[in-house]
Amino acid sequence: MIAREPTLARLATAQSALLDPFGLTPSHLQRALGEIMSH
């Protein structure tokens, strides 16, 4: 599955740039987006 590898690398880059500096995890993001979408 060569096509998946660049996508996974991009997701890891996004996580390290956007979530990790703030001590957040993908589950934190998912909960926050779920809360936003419920309103």
PDB file of N, CA, C and O in Angstrom:
ATOM      1  N   MET A   1       0.829  -1.195   0.000  1.00  0.00           N
ATOM      2  CA  MET A   1       0.000   0.000   0.000  1.00  0.00           C
ATOM      3  C   MET A   1       0.871   1.255   0.000  1.00  0.00           C
ATOM      4  O   MET A   1       0.935   1.969   1.001  1.00  0.00           O
ATOM      5  N   ILE A   2       1.501   1.507  -1.054  1.00  0.00           N
ATOM      6  CA  ILE A   2       2.399   2.648  -1.156  1.00  0.00           C
ATOM      7  C   ILE A   2       1.639   3.968  -1.029  1.00  0.00           C
ATOM      8  O   ILE A   2       2.162   4.920  -0.449  1.00  0.00           O
ATOM      9  N   ALA A   3       0.443   4.044  -1.549  1.00  0.00           N
ATOM     10  CA  ALA A   3      -0.326   5.292  -1.519  1.00  0.00           C
ATOM     11  C   ALA A   3      -0.652   5.738  -0.097  1.00  0.00           C
ATOM     12  O   ALA A   3      -0.832   6.932   0.142  1.00  0.00           O
ATOM     13  N   ARG A   4      -0.730   4.823   0.834  1.00  0.00           N
ATOM     14  CA  ARG A   4      -1.083   5.178   2.213  1.00  0.00           C
ATOM     15  C   ARG A   4       0.080   5.801   2.969  1.00  0.00           C
ATOM     16  O   ARG A   4      -0.131   6.625   3.858  1.00  0.00           O
ATOM     17  N   GLU A   5       1.290   5.423   2.631  1.00  0.00           N
ATOM     18  CA  GLU A   5       2.447   5.888   3.388  1.00  0.00           C
ATOM     19  C   GLU A   5       2.598   7.406   3.386  1.00  0.00           C
ATOM     20  O   GLU A   5       2.826   7.984   4.448  1.00  0.00           O
ATOM     21  N   PRO A   6       2.479   8.086   2.223  1.00  0.00           N
ATOM     22  CA  PRO A   6       2.580   9.555   2.265  1.00  0.00           C
ATOM     23  C   PRO A   6       1.463  10.189   3.092  1.00  0.00           C
ATOM     24  O   PRO A   6       1.681  11.188   3.777  1.00  0.00           O
ATOM     25  N   THR A   7       0.274   9.606   3.025  1.00  0.00           N
ATOM     26  CA  THR A   7      -0.844  10.133   3.803  1.00  0.00           C
ATOM     27  C   THR A   7      -0.569  10.000   5.295  1.00  0.00           C
ATOM     28  O   THR A   7      -0.810  10.937   6.055  1.00  0.00           O
ATOM     29  N   LEU A   8      -0.073   8.858   5.714  1.00  0.00           N
ATOM     30  CA  LEU A   8       0.244   8.657   7.132  1.00  0.00           C
ATOM     31  C   LEU A   8       1.349   9.598   7.580  1.00  0.00           C
ATOM     32  O   LEU A   8       1.325  10.099   8.704  1.00  0.00           O
ATOM     33  N   ALA A   9       2.316   9.838   6.708  1.00  0.00           N
ATOM     34  CA  ALA A   9       3.392  10.771   7.049  1.00  0.00           C
ATOM     35  C   ALA A   9       2.846  12.181   7.210  1.00  0.00           C
ATOM     36  O   ALA A   9       3.266  12.909   8.109  1.00  0.00           O
ATOM     37  N   ARG A  10       1.920  12.570   6.354  1.00  0.00           N
ATOM     38  CA  ARG A  10       1.314  13.908   6.465  1.00  0.00           C
ATOM     39  C   ARG A  10       0.493  14.036   7.738  1.00  0.00           C
ATOM     40  O   ARG A  10       0.519  15.079   8.391  1.00  0.00           O
ATOM     41  N   LEU A  11      -0.228  12.992   8.092  1.00  0.00           N
ATOM     42  CA  LEU A  11      -1.001  13.022   9.335  1.00  0.00           C
ATOM     43  C   LEU A  11      -0.084  13.127  10.545  1.00  0.00           C
ATOM     44  O   LEU A  11      -0.390  13.849  11.493  1.00  0.00           O
ATOM     45  N   ALA A  12       1.024  12.421  10.522  1.00  0.00           N
ATOM     46  CA  ALA A  12       1.981  12.497  11.626  1.00  0.00           C
ATOM     47  C   ALA A  12       2.585  13.888  11.720  1.00  0.00           C
ATOM     48  O   ALA A  12       2.790  14.401  12.820  1.00  0.00           O
ATOM     49  N   THR A  13       2.873  14.508  10.574  1.00  0.00           N
ATOM     50  CA  THR A  13       3.408  15.870  10.564  1.00  0.00           C
ATOM     51  C   THR A  13       2.393  16.846  11.130  1.00  0.00           C
ATOM     52  O   THR A  13       2.737  17.714  11.931  1.00  0.00           O
ATOM     53  N   ALA A  14       1.139  16.704  10.713  1.00  0.00           N
ATOM     54  CA  ALA A  14       0.086  17.587  11.214  1.00  0.00           C
ATOM     55  C   ALA A  14      -0.092  17.421  12.721  1.00  0.00           C
ATOM     56  O   ALA A  14      -0.238  18.407  13.443  1.00  0.00           O
ATOM     57  N   GLN A  15      -0.079  16.189  13.191  1.00  0.00           N
ATOM     58  CA  GLN A  15      -0.228  15.953  14.628  1.00  0.00           C
ATOM     59  C   GLN A  15       0.927  16.569  15.399  1.00  0.00           C
ATOM     60  O   GLN A  15       0.711  17.192  16.439  1.00  0.00           O
ATOM     61  N   SER A  16       2.143  16.406  14.910  1.00  0.00           N
ATOM     62  CA  SER A  16       3.292  16.945  15.640  1.00  0.00           C
ATOM     63  C   SER A  16       3.319  18.465  15.614  1.00  0.00           C
ATOM     64  O   SER A  16       3.862  19.086  16.527  1.00  0.00           O
ATOM     65  N   ALA A  17       2.742  19.075  14.583  1.00  0.00           N
ATOM     66  CA  ALA A  17       2.747  20.538  14.489  1.00  0.00           C
ATOM     67  C   ALA A  17       1.552  21.181  15.183  1.00  0.00           C
ATOM     68  O   ALA A  17       1.671  22.269  15.747  1.00  0.00           O
ATOM     69  N   LEU A  18       0.407  20.516  15.145  1.00  0.00           N
ATOM     70  CA  LEU A  18      -0.825  21.149  15.620  1.00  0.00           C
ATOM     71  C   LEU A  18      -1.326  20.644  16.971  1.00  0.00           C
ATOM     72  O   LEU A  18      -1.940  21.404  17.720  1.00  0.00           O
ATOM     73  N   LEU A  19      -1.081  19.396  17.290  1.00  0.00           N
ATOM     74  CA  LEU A  19      -1.617  18.838  18.532  1.00  0.00           C
ATOM     75  C   LEU A  19      -0.558  18.682  19.616  1.00  0.00           C
ATOM     76  O   LEU A  19      -0.757  19.111  20.753  1.00  0.00           O
ATOM     77  N   ASP A  20       0.556  18.072  19.266  1.00  0.00           N
ATOM     78  CA  ASP A  20       1.589  17.754  20.264  1.00  0.00           C
ATOM     79  C   ASP A  20       2.092  18.961  21.054  1.00  0.00           C
ATOM     80  O   ASP A  20       2.281  18.838  22.264  1.00  0.00           O
ATOM     81  N   PRO A  21       2.320  20.127  20.429  1.00  0.00           N
ATOM     82  CA  PRO A  21       2.827  21.262  21.219  1.00  0.00           C
ATOM     83  C   PRO A  21       1.881  21.699  22.341  1.00  0.00           C
ATOM     84  O   PRO A  21       2.302  22.334  23.308  1.00  0.00           O
ATOM     85  N   PHE A  22       0.608  21.355  22.201  1.00  0.00           N
ATOM     86  CA  PHE A  22      -0.384  21.764  23.193  1.00  0.00           C
ATOM     87  C   PHE A  22      -0.798  20.613  24.103  1.00  0.00           C
ATOM     88  O   PHE A  22      -1.720  20.752  24.906  1.00  0.00           O
ATOM     89  N   GLY A  23      -0.119  19.482  23.979  1.00  0.00           N
ATOM     90  CA  GLY A  23      -0.431  18.327  24.811  1.00  0.00           C
ATOM     91  C   GLY A  23      -1.749  17.668  24.453  1.00  0.00           C
ATOM     92  O   GLY A  23      -2.365  17.016  25.296  1.00  0.00           O
ATOM     93  N   LEU A  24      -2.187  17.828  23.218  1.00  0.00           N
ATOM     94  CA  LEU A  24      -3.455  17.258  22.780  1.00  0.00           C
ATOM     95  C   LEU A  24      -3.232  15.957  22.027  1.00  0.00           C
ATOM     96  O   LEU A  24      -2.152  15.702  21.494  1.00  0.00           O
ATOM     97  N   THR A  25      -4.275  15.144  21.997  1.00  0.00           N
ATOM     98  CA  THR A  25      -4.248  13.892  21.246  1.00  0.00           C
ATOM     99  C   THR A  25      -5.368  13.929  20.213  1.00  0.00           C
ATOM    100  O   THR A  25      -6.244  14.791  20.286  1.00  0.00           O
ATOM    101  N   PRO A  26      -5.354  13.017  19.261  1.00  0.00           N
ATOM    102  CA  PRO A  26      -6.462  12.964  18.310  1.00  0.00           C
ATOM    103  C   PRO A  26      -7.823  12.779  18.999  1.00  0.00           C
ATOM    104  O   PRO A  26      -8.835  13.274  18.503  1.00  0.00           O
ATOM    105  N   SER A  27      -7.855  12.080  20.119  1.00  0.00           N
ATOM    106  CA  SER A  27      -9.135  11.914  20.820  1.00  0.00           C
ATOM    107  C   SER A  27      -9.621  13.234  21.407  1.00  0.00           C
ATOM    108  O   SER A  27     -10.825  13.487  21.436  1.00  0.00           O
ATOM    109  N   HIS A  28      -8.696  14.088  21.881  1.00  0.00           N
ATOM    110  CA  HIS A  28      -9.098  15.418  22.340  1.00  0.00           C
ATOM    111  C   HIS A  28      -9.731  16.200  21.193  1.00  0.00           C
ATOM    112  O   HIS A  28     -10.772  16.834  21.362  1.00  0.00           O
ATOM    113  N   LEU A  29      -9.097  16.148  20.037  1.00  0.00           N
ATOM    114  CA  LEU A  29      -9.611  16.851  18.862  1.00  0.00           C
ATOM    115  C   LEU A  29     -10.980  16.317  18.466  1.00  0.00           C
ATOM    116  O   LEU A  29     -11.883  17.091  18.149  1.00  0.00           O
ATOM    117  N   GLN A  30     -11.136  15.010  18.482  1.00  0.00           N
ATOM    118  CA  GLN A  30     -12.405  14.396  18.117  1.00  0.00           C
ATOM    119  C   GLN A  30     -13.519  14.822  19.076  1.00  0.00           C
ATOM    120  O   GLN A  30     -14.634  15.111  18.642  1.00  0.00           O
ATOM    121  N   ARG A  31     -13.224  14.860  20.369  1.00  0.00           N
ATOM    122  CA  ARG A  31     -14.230  15.299  21.345  1.00  0.00           C
ATOM    123  C   ARG A  31     -14.610  16.755  21.134  1.00  0.00           C
ATOM    124  O   ARG A  31     -15.788  17.107  21.197  1.00  0.00           O
ATOM    125  N   ALA A  32     -13.613  17.609  20.882  1.00  0.00           N
ATOM    126  CA  ALA A  32     -13.887  19.029  20.670  1.00  0.00           C
ATOM    127  C   ALA A  32     -14.734  19.237  19.421  1.00  0.00           C
ATOM    128  O   ALA A  32     -15.688  20.016  19.442  1.00  0.00           O
ATOM    129  N   LEU A  33     -14.397  18.552  18.342  1.00  0.00           N
ATOM    130  CA  LEU A  33     -15.182  18.693  17.113  1.00  0.00           C
ATOM    131  C   LEU A  33     -16.591  18.143  17.292  1.00  0.00           C
ATOM    132  O   LEU A  33     -17.546  18.692  16.743  1.00  0.00           O
ATOM    133  N   GLY A  34     -16.727  17.072  18.050  1.00  0.00           N
ATOM    134  CA  GLY A  34     -18.054  16.533  18.340  1.00  0.00           C
ATOM    135  C   GLY A  34     -18.895  17.517  19.127  1.00  0.00           C
ATOM    136  O   GLY A  34     -20.092  17.656  18.876  1.00  0.00           O
ATOM    137  N   GLU A  35     -18.278  18.197  20.073  1.00  0.00           N
ATOM    138  CA  GLU A  35     -18.986  19.211  20.860  1.00  0.00           C
ATOM    139  C   GLU A  35     -19.426  20.370  19.976  1.00  0.00           C
ATOM    140  O   GLU A  35     -20.547  20.861  20.102  1.00  0.00           O
ATOM    141  N   ILE A  36     -18.554  20.800  19.092  1.00  0.00           N
ATOM    142  CA  ILE A  36     -18.884  21.895  18.174  1.00  0.00           C
ATOM    143  C   ILE A  36     -20.041  21.495  17.266  1.00  0.00           C
ATOM    144  O   ILE A  36     -20.966  22.279  17.055  1.00  0.00           O
ATOM    145  N   MET A  37     -19.993  20.286  16.732  1.00  0.00           N
ATOM    146  CA  MET A  37     -21.026  19.839  15.793  1.00  0.00           C
ATOM    147  C   MET A  37     -22.372  19.606  16.473  1.00  0.00           C
ATOM    148  O   MET A  37     -23.401  19.576  15.799  1.00  0.00           O
ATOM    149  N   SER A  38     -22.384  19.441  17.782  1.00  0.00           N
ATOM    150  CA  SER A  38     -23.648  19.194  18.474  1.00  0.00           C
ATOM    151  C   SER A  38     -24.449  20.474  18.703  1.00  0.00           C
ATOM    152  O   SER A  38     -25.606  20.417  19.119  1.00  0.00           O
ATOM    153  N   HIS A  39     -23.841  21.622  18.435  1.00  0.00           N
ATOM    154  CA  HIS A  39     -24.539  22.891  18.664  1.00  0.00           C
ATOM    155  C   HIS A  39     -24.998  23.509  17.395  1.00  0.00           C
ATOM    156  O   HIS A  39     -25.604  24.581  17.415  1.00  0.00           O
TER     157      HIS A  39
END
